[in-house]
Amino acid sequence: MFGRLRAVVTRLFTPVAAFLLRIGVSPDAVTIVGTVGVVASALWLFPTGHLFAGTMAIMVFAFSDALDGVMARLSGRSGPWGAFLDSTLDRLADAAIFTGLIVWFVRTENTWGITVGLACLVLGSVVPYARARAEGLGMTAAVGIAERADRLVVTLVAAGLVGLGLPVTVLVVVLGLLAAASAVTVVQRMATVRRQAVAAGASEGGA
């Protein structure tokens, strides 16, 4: 859903990316700085109850996820290393966001919040692993109703609104729905890979 905004973001960030490249900033540096910013914001502002400030800070730093890609394409540096670094640091940033919210739920003694937060943290790591493992086996698993961008935007919007005064229940319900969507996505990817594996086995048997 939110992935459709990538073209718009690319157009907006192209001048900024070109400027950073001219002054000698590398795409990898932007990736690392953005991730450090997200992790620091999530683990400092969320646990202390500054949900709106944390959301705003994370969203600013998260723009680096689009900016580094634009810079890599403009400089001709797109390649396996950049993709690996970006994907690995994305997992770190995602974990920090949900960990920050879980710590806040622990501090406020919200049992349901802790439960759904942990579910999002665990399932959020399984979703990309399922796809990566499938691709490592020569198959595809780019399916599912809960892509990374969708999960993060919905989580941050809910956290920000709670920070502005909405009931905490809003965030708990949103995280619960995200956990369910992530579980469905894992099942979808497993089913997709199984169909490919069965088809491959039948093809080899027929040969």
C-alpha positions in Angstrom: 0.0 0.0 0.0 2.5 2.6 1.1 5.1 1.2 -1.4 3.3 3.2 -4.1 4.6 6.4 -2.6 8.2 5.4 -3.4 8.1 7.1 -6.8 7.0 10.4 -5.3 9.6 10.1 -2.5 12.3 9.4 -5.1 11.5 12.6 -7.0 11.5 14.6 -3.9 14.8 13.2 -2.6 16.8 13.3 -5.9 18.1 16.9 -5.4 19.1 16.1 -1.8 20.8 12.9 -2.9 22.7 14.7 -5.6 23.9 17.4 -3.2 25.1 14.8 -0.6 27.0 12.9 -3.3 28.6 16.2 -4.5 30.0 16.9 -1.0 31.3 13.3 -0.6 28.7 11.6 1.5 28.2 7.9 0.6 25.0 6.0 0.5 26.3 3.6 3.2 26.9 6.5 5.5 23.4 7.7 5.1 22.1 4.2 5.8 24.1 3.9 9.0 23.3 7.4 10.3 19.6 6.8 9.6 19.6 3.5 11.4 21.5 4.9 14.5 19.0 7.7 14.6 16.0 5.4 14.5 17.4 3.0 17.1 18.4 5.9 19.5 15.0 7.6 19.1 13.0 4.4 19.6 15.0 3.2 22.6 15.1 6.6 24.4 11.9 8.4 23.6 9.4 5.5 23.5 10.3 3.9 26.8 10.1 7.3 28.5 6.6 7.9 27.2 7.4 10.5 24.6 5.5 8.7 21.9 4.7 11.6 19.6 8.3 13.0 19.8 9.6 9.5 19.2 7.4 9.0 16.2 8.5 12.3 14.6 12.2 11.6 15.2 11.9 8.1 13.8 10.0 9.2 10.7 12.7 11.9 10.0 15.5 9.3 10.3 13.5 6.7 8.4 13.6 8.9 5.3 17.2 7.8 5.0 15.9 4.4 3.9 14.7 6.0 0.7 17.4 8.6 0.4 20.3 6.1 0.4 18.6 4.1 -2.4 18.3 7.3 -4.5 22.0 8.1 -3.8 23.1 4.6 -4.8 21.2 4.8 -8.1 22.5 8.2 -8.9 26.1 7.2 -8.1 25.9 3.9 -9.8 26.8 2.1 -6.6 23.7 -0.1 -6.4 24.8 -3.7 -5.7 24.8 -6.7 -3.4 26.7 -5.0 -0.5 24.3 -2.0 -0.3 21.3 -4.2 -0.5 22.7 -6.5 2.3 23.6 -3.5 4.5 20.2 -1.9 4.0 18.3 -5.0 4.7 20.3 -5.9 7.8 20.0 -2.5 9.3 16.3 -2.4 8.6 15.8 -5.4 10.8 17.8 -3.7 13.6 15.6 -0.5 13.3 12.4 -2.5 13.3 13.4 -4.4 16.4 14.3 -1.2 18.2 10.9 0.4 17.4 8.9 -2.5 18.8 11.4 -3.0 21.7 11.0 0.6 22.7 7.2 0.3 22.7 7.4 -3.0 24.7 9.6 -1.3 27.3 7.0 1.5 27.6 4.2 -1.1 28.1 6.3 -2.8 30.8 6.8 0.5 32.6 3.1 1.3 32.4 2.2 -2.3 33.4 0.1 -2.9 30.3 0.0 -6.7 29.9 -1.9 -6.7 26.6 0.5 -4.2 25.2 3.4 -6.3 26.2 1.9 -9.4 24.6 1.0 -7.9 21.2 4.3 -6.0 21.2 6.3 -9.2 21.6 4.2 -10.8 19.0 4.9 -8.0 16.5 8.6 -8.2 17.4 8.9 -12.0 16.8 6.6 -12.2 13.8 8.2 -9.1 12.3 11.5 -10.9 12.2 10.0 -14.1 10.7 8.3 -12.3 7.8 11.5 -11.1 6.1 13.4 -14.2 7.0 10.8 -16.4 5.2 11.3 -14.4 2.0 15.1 -14.3 2.3 15.3 -18.0 3.0 13.0 -18.7 0.0 15.2 -16.6 -2.3 18.3 -18.3 -1.0 16.8 -21.6 -2.1 16.1 -20.2 -5.6 12.3 -19.6 -5.0 10.2 -16.5 -4.4 8.0 -15.4 -1.5 7.2 -11.8 -2.2 3.6 -12.1 -1.1 1.6 -11.2 2.0 -0.7 -8.6 3.5 1.8 -7.1 5.9 4.8 -5.6 4.1 7.5 -3.8 6.1 6.4 -0.3 5.1 2.8 -1.0 6.0 3.7 -2.3 9.4 6.0 0.6 10.3 3.7 3.4 9.1 0.7 2.0 10.9 2.6 1.4 14.1 4.2 4.9 14.0 0.9 6.6 13.2 -0.9 4.8 16.1 2.0 5.5 18.5 2.0 9.2 17.5 -1.7 9.6 18.0 -1.6 8.0 21.4 1.2 10.4 22.2 -1.2 13.2 21.3 -3.8 12.0 23.7 -5.7 9.0 22.2 -6.3 6.1 24.5 -3.5 3.5 24.8 -6.1 0.9 23.7 -5.8 2.3 20.1 -2.1 1.3 20.0 -2.7 -2.1 21.6 -5.5 -2.9 19.1 -3.3 -1.7 16.1 -0.4 -3.9 17.3 -2.7 -6.8 17.8 -4.0 -6.5 14.2 -0.5 -6.1 12.9 0.6 -9.3 14.7 -2.3 -11.1 13.2 -1.5 -9.7 9.7 2.2 -10.7 10.1 1.2 -14.2 11.1 -1.0 -14.5 8.0 1.9 -13.2 5.9 4.2 -15.9 7.2 1.6 -18.6 6.4 1.1 -17.1 2.9 4.9 -17.2 2.2 5.2 -20.7 3.5 2.3 -21.8 1.3 3.9 -20.1 -1.7 7.2 -21.7 -1.2 5.6 -25.1 -0.6 3.8 -24.9 -3.9 7.0 -24.0 -5.7 8.9 -26.8 -4.0 6.2 -29.4 -4.9 6.1 -28.2 -8.5 9.9 -28.4 -8.7 9.8 -31.9 -7.2 7.1 -33.0 -9.7 9.1 -31.5 -12.6 12.2 -33.4 -11.6 10.3 -36.6 -11.1 8.7 -36.2 -14.6 12.1 -35.6 -16.1 
